Amino acid sequence: MLATLHRAVALGVTLIDTADSYGPHVSESLIADALFPYPDTLVIATKGGFEHPGPDVWRVNGRPDHLREALDGSLRRLRLDRIDLYHLHRIDPHVPEEDQFGFLQEAQRAGKIRYVGLSEVSVSEIERARRFFDVAAVQNRYNLVNREWDAVVDYCTREGIVFLPWAPLQQGDMRSGAKAMMKRLTGRAPRQATLARVAAQHRATRAQIALAWLLARSPMMVPIPGTSVEHHLVENIAAAAIALSREEQAALSELN
């Protein structure tokens, strides 16, 4: 993983996304071990508000005291005085939104956060958060076959908000455990045939085409395919050079 982080920066990656709950705490520490002092061009994005107390156990915690502890822990592990992009990992339904948004507003004013983001949110939730701070980025699950958040992508595109789709290759989510990459993307015969045809035309893998489709979906789209393997990293980055035709983009869009 350390080698993969070094290779990512060497290949020109300028955004690394993580969270305090990944590990927990392990991911942030690894990033600092590998890359500190960070290049001026590198943005480290992390998240707080989603606890990971045990295997396959995830718990939303948006209490301001926990968010304060989480943010300070991330600053310490990443060896930073300010987080460039800090996401509220989930909005806690058991804590008033104004308490959660108010904490982020306070932390930004205190200089601990440069830009604020949200994760797994609707358009109405984004709009309520914008009463407290500018929402710089939204991170929702979104990919070629899971388009629950189409309206959020369109909203972010109109409003100039960065959209970071997590699980862009349809991996299993953190609540159900990791599934084989691309399992659903290639599950149905018509979907598999279309992906295979477009991939062959570009001499690319199906995963690369799925990422290229995301990049073509919106100019505000920044996919974050996670990997600890160098050859997957290289493959994912190469997807940015694939230019899909309008016909290919339309054909892929019909696979949902």
N, C-alpha and C positions, 0 to 999 in steps of 0.2 A: 504493500500500500504506500509506503514511503517512496519507493521508486516510481510508482504511478503518479504520485503528486508532483515529483520533480519533473517527470516527463510531460505532464499536463502544462506546466508553466513553460517548459522549453518549447512546446508546440504552439504557444501563443494563447493559451486559455487565460482569460482575464476575470473570470467569475468562478468561485468555488462555493458551493452551497452546502451547509451542514446544519446541525441542531444540537442543543445540549443533551437531548435524549438519545442521540445515536451513540450507543455503547452501553449505558449512558456515559457521556463525557469523553469517551475514547476518541471519537472522530475529531473533535476540536483539538485535543492534545496532539494527535498525530499530525494535523495540519501545521500546528506551530512547530513541532519537532522537525518537520520536513522543510518548511518554507520560511520560518522567521530568521532574520528580518525580511519582511515581505517586499516584493518589487512594488514600485510606486503604481504600476498599472494594474495590480491585482486587487479585486474586490472580494472580501470575505463576507458572505451572508450567512447568518445563523438564525436560530429560532428558539423561542421559549414558550412555556405554557402547556407542554405536553410531557408528562412524566412517563418513564419507562422503568418501573420498579422491579420487573422480573421478566422472564422469557414469555413472549407473546402477551404481555400485560401492558396496556397503555391507558393512561388516565389523564383527562383534561384537568388542568389546574390554572385558572386565571386569576387567582387571588393576588392582589397587588404585592403582598409580602413575599409570595412565592416568585412572582415575576421579577421583583427586585433581586432576590437571591439568585435566580436563574441568570439574569443579565450580568450581575457582578461575577458569577462563576464563569460565564462565557468570556468576559473581558479578561479574567485572570488566566484561563486556559489558553486563550488565543494570544495572550501577551499584548493586548491592545488597550489603548486609552479610550477608543471610540470604535463602535461597530459600524461599518459602512452601511450595511443593510440588515435590519433586525425585524424578523417576522413574529407576529403573534401566531404561534403554531396552530392553535385552535381558539375560537371564542368559547369561553366557558359558559354554558347555559345557566349555571347555578350562581353566577356572579354578575352583578349589574354591568352592562356593557360600558357605561360611562366610567366605572372604576378601572376596567381594563384599558380602555382607550385613554383615560386620564393619566394612568401610569406611564404609558408610552409617550404621551405628550410631555409629561414632566421629565422623563428620561432624555428625550430629544432636546428639550430646553436646557437641561443640565450638561449637554455635550457628550452624553454616553452613547447616543445613537445619532447617526447622520441622517439616514433615510429609514422610514418605517414601512413595513409590508404586512400583509395579512395572508392567511392560508385557509383553504376550504371555506370560502365565503361566497355569499350571494351578492347580487348587485345592490340590494337594499342595505345589506350590512356594510358594504364598501361606502355607500353614501352616508350612512350614519357615522362611520369612522372618520370620514372627511371633514366632519364638523370639529374634530379635535386636531387633525394633522393632515398634511398632504399624504395620500397613499401612493407610494412610489412603485410598489410591486404587489402582485397577487400571485400566490402559489396554490393552484388547485390541481386535482388529478384530472388529466386530460390527455387523450391520445387518439390515434386513428379510429379506434372502435369504441371508445368511451367518451362521449361528447355531452355528458350531462351539463357541463358548464359552457356550452356554446354562447349563451347570452352574456356570460361574464367576459368571454374572449372578445365579443363584439363591443361590449362596454369599454373594456380596457383599450381596445384599438381606437375607439372614438375619443377617449379621454387622455390618451397618451400615457397610460399606465403599463409598466412592463408586466407581461404575463409569463410566469415560469411554470410550465406543466410538469408536475411530478408524475412518476411512472409513465414517461413518454413512450415506453416500449411495452406497456401493459404488464409489467411485473406485478406479482402479488403485493398487496399493500401490507403495512406494518401490523395490521390487526390479524391477518390471516396467515402470515408467514410468506416467505419468498416462493414464487412459482417459477416455472421455466420461462425464461424470457421469450416473448413473442408467442406464447401458447395460444392466446385468443386471436392474435393477429393472423395466424395461419390455420385456425381451427376449421373454418368452413371451406369447402372446395372452391366456390366462386371467389372468395376472398383470397385464398391461397393462389389461385390462378392469376388473378389480377396483379397481386403483389409480385408474383414470380415473373410475369410478363414485363412489368415496368422495371423491375430490378435487372432483368436480362438486357433491356434496352440501354440501361445506363452502366452495365457491367458493375453492378452494386449488389449489396446484400439486401434482403427484405427489411432488416432493421434500419439500414441507411435510408431506404425509401420512406419508411415510416417517419423518420426524423426530418427528411426533406419535405414531407407533406406538412408537418407542423410548421416548419420555417416559412413555407409558402402561405400558410393559413392567415398569418397576421404579421405586420412589420414589428409588432411589439412582443413577438414570441421569442422566448429564450429557453429552449428545452434543457433539462438538467438530468441526463441519463447517468445514473450512478454506476460506478464500476470500481473494482480494486485490481483489475487485470489490464495490463498495458496494451495488449493487442485490441481489446474492446475499446479502450480509450482512443487509439489511433483510428479505428474504424468509425467510431461515433463522430470524431472531429471531421473526418473526410466527408461526412454527409452534408456538411455546410456548403460544399462545392457543387452539389447536385442541383441542377435547375430543371424542375419539372415543367412540362408543357401544360397549357391550359387544359388540354384534353386529358392528360395523365392526372392532373390535379382533380378534375371533375370525376374521373373514373374511380379514383381512390376515395373521394368524398362520399361516393354512393355506397361504400362498403359498411357503413355504420349499421 
